[in-house]
């Protein structure tokens, strides 16, 4: 006899996440602004559905069962996809929409596009909201699947393949140094490579594209400081003899912030920064996303 599968109540997804993250019925109820009896009822239904207690009391606290741990890991992705699904519309009016668009990127990439994006969006879609989560190792290692929870991501070519994109203008790599470091205006490779370096941790292989190019040529550097944030790099160079290779736009920002810094051209021929907005091909016919892509194309066209 075929087993009867109980119908799925998608309204339980948010209570499930609250219960597993809070590990407490009272706190979960307060988080979702419902009464404790209502949240207890949700927990009872979830336990029946999964045939698992989910929360196990240990003294005054609760711990998660192995199944609950797996559910908790999957829930952010599932909820993001569900919300994206129910946001789909055949028509989209940016003037009246309160839609939230999520664009991931490293801090400098977001800083590069945000001024024009903010001006255009504020003028044409005043109620639209943008969120800019950071690009991290987990996001990159799960590409392109991780794009399902994003409207777009800003990444160099080579990280995403076989997905639509809008190219940003190329940027050359330059070296950022302190003016008092003794490094000449046109430094030799030995002059730079013998100095301590500041490295930006990229999401893949723990190095940015310029650093990878050096490694491919068999060039190793001595790393004195590491930061996952491009915009922190200048502060790690001021007053030191350190060197960092950064996009030219970031170098201009750095010199404006710290006038004692100086930009020198690397003595090595490095392929330029080739960033792009990337999105999942499944979004191609989404009315809201079509509007967003038009906006991003205009942003890319105005960046110097």
N, C-alpha and C positions, 0 to 999 in steps of 0.2 A: 504493500500500500504506500502511495506517494505521500511524503511528509507535507504538511500544510505550513507554508511560510507565513509568519505573521506580517501584516502590512507595516511598512516603515513610516514612522512619524518624524519627518525632518525638523519639526519644531523642537525636538529633543537634542539637537546638535549643540546649541548654545548652552543649555543647562549641563550637558555632558562635559563640555569644556570647562565651565565654571566649577563644577564639582571636582574634576580631576586636577585642575590647577590650584584650587583653594584647599582641597582635601578636607572640607568641612562644610556641612549642610548649611549652617547658619551664615557663614561668610559667603557661600555661593548664592544664597537667597538674597542677602543684602546687595551683592554685586549686580544681580539681575533685577533688583527692586520687586521681588515677590516675597510672599510669606514663607516661613519655614515649613509649614505643612505642605504647601505647594511644591517646594523643592524636594521634600521627602517623598512626595508622590512621584516626582520625576525620577528620583533615584530608584525607587521600587520598580518603575516601568523599565528603566535601563537595565537593572539587574535581571529582570525577567527576560528581556530581549536577548541579552548576551549570555544568559545562564552563567553569570559570574558576579561575585559580590562587588567587584571593582574597587571598593574602599574597605580596607581591613583595619579594625581598631587595634591599636597597640598602645595601651595606657590611655593617656589623654589625647593622643593624636591618631591620625589615620595614615596608612601607607597604601600605595597602589599595588594591585595585583599585576602579574606579568602582562595580562591582556590589557589592563588599564594603561600601563606604560606604553604599549604599542598604539593604543587609541590616542593617547595624548600627543605622541609624536606626529601622528597623521592629521590631527584635527585642524591645525592652522591652514594647511594646504587644502583640505576638504572644504572648510568654511569659506576660504577665499574663492575657490572655484564655484561654490554654490551661490555666493553673493554676485559673482560675475555673471553667472547664468541668468539670475533673476533680474539683473540690470539691463539685459539686452532689450532693445526697443527698435521698432521699424523706423521711427522718426526721432530726431534729436534736435532740440532747440537750445543752443548754448546760452542764450540770453536768460532763459528761465530755469535751466537745469542746475541742480545742486550736486551733480556727479563728482565723485572723487577719482582722480587719475593717479596711478602709482607709477613712478619712473625711478628706477634704481640707478645708482652710479656712485663712483668714488667722489669724494668731496670736491676736488678740483673740476671734474667733469660737470657736476651739478652747478658749481659756481660759474662755469663758463657759459652755460645756457640759461641760467635762472633769470638774469636781468631782463633779457628780451622776452622770455616766456612769461614772466610776471606782468610786464607792461601790456603785452598783447591780450593775455587772458583777463586781466583786470578791466580792460577797456571793452572787451567783446563778450566776456562770460563772467560777470561779476560774482556769481554764486558758485562757480566751479572751484574745487579744492584740489591741490596737488600735494602728494606725499612723496618724499625722496628717501627711501630706505637705502642703506649702504650696500654696496656689492661686497659680499664676503665669500669665503671659500666654499661654503655649502651651496650658495646660489650658483656659482660658476661650475662646480663639479656636477650639478644636476641639470645643466643646460642640455637641450632646449626645454626640458620639462618644467624647469623652474619659471619659465616665462608665462606659464598658465596662471600664476598668481600676480602677474605684473601687466601693466599696459605697455611698458617699454623698459629697456635697459640701455644705458650708455656704456659701450665697451669697444675696445679696439677690434679691428678685423683679426680673425684667427681664433677668437674665443667662441663665436657662434657661426654655425654653417647652415646653409640651406634654409635660411629664414629671411623674410623681407627686412629692409633697412633703409634709412636715410643717412647718407654720409655727412659728417661734419667736415669743415675745412681742415686740411692737413696742417700740422704744427711741427716745426723742427725741434729737436732736442738741443738744449744748451746746458752749460755747466754753471752752477751757482756757487760763488765763493765769497769769503770776506775780503774786503779791499785791503785789509792789513795782513793778509795771510802770506804775502810775498809771491803769490802766483802771478806770472806775467800776463800781459794783455793777450798774447797768442801762445798759450802754453803748449809744450810738447806732451806727447803721450806719457812719457816717463814722469814728467813733472806732476801730472794729475794722478796717475795710477799709483804713485808712491805715497800719496796722501791718504789719510783716513776718510772714508766715505759715509754719507748718510743714505740709507736705503729705504725705499718705500716698498712695503710688502704687498705685492699684487696677489690676486686670489689664486693664481696657479703658479706653482714652482717657486713661491716665495720671492718673486722678483718682478720688477716692471719690465715692459717690452725692451727698453733700452739696455737694461742689465742683462737680459737674455741674449741680446745681440753681442754684447761683450763676451759672454760665456761661450757662445758659439764660435767665437774667434780664439778661444783658449785664453782669454784675458780674465784673470781673477783680481779682485780688489779686496782691500782690508776694510771691513764694515765696522764703523765705530758707534753708530746709532741706527736704530730701526724704528719706524713708525708706520702704522697703517693709513695715516692721513697725509696726503700731499701738502695740505695747507700748514702743517706743523713743521715741515722740512726746513723752511727758512730760519725758524727760531733755533734749530739745532746746528745751524752753521754760523750764526752771528758770534763774533769774538773768538772763532776757532780757526784752525787750518784745514777744516774739513771741506769736502767737495760733494756735490750732488748733481746728478743729471736729471733735469726736469723739463717739462714742456715750456716753450718760450713764453706763453701767456702767463703761466704760473710765475716764471722768473720776473716778469714785469710787475706782477702784483707784489712779489717779495721785495723788490727794490723800492717800490713806493711805500711799503710798510717799514722796511729797514734800509735807510739810505746808505748805510755803510756796506751793504752787499753789492757785489759786482757780477755781471754776466760775462762769461767768456765762451767762445765757441770750442766745442770738443775737437781735438785734432784727428778724430776718427770719423769716418763717413757712416752716420747712423740713419737707417730708414726712419722717416718721420712718424709722428703720432697720427694714426688713422682711425679716429673714433667714429662711431655711428650710433644712431638710435636703432635698436633692434626690437622686433616684436614677433609674436607667434603668428604663423600664416593663418591659423584659424580665425583671427580677428579681421581678416580682409573685408568682410561684408557687414561688420558691426557699424551701425550708423554713428554711434558715439566715437568709435575709434577712427572712423574716416575723418571726422572733424579734427580729432587730436592729431592725426598724421598731417593734415593740412597745416595745422598750427606749427608742428615740429619742423615741417619743410620750410616754413617762413622763418623760423628761428635759425635754422641751419644756414639759410641764405644771407642772414644779416650778421653772422659772426665773422669777425676778421681773423 
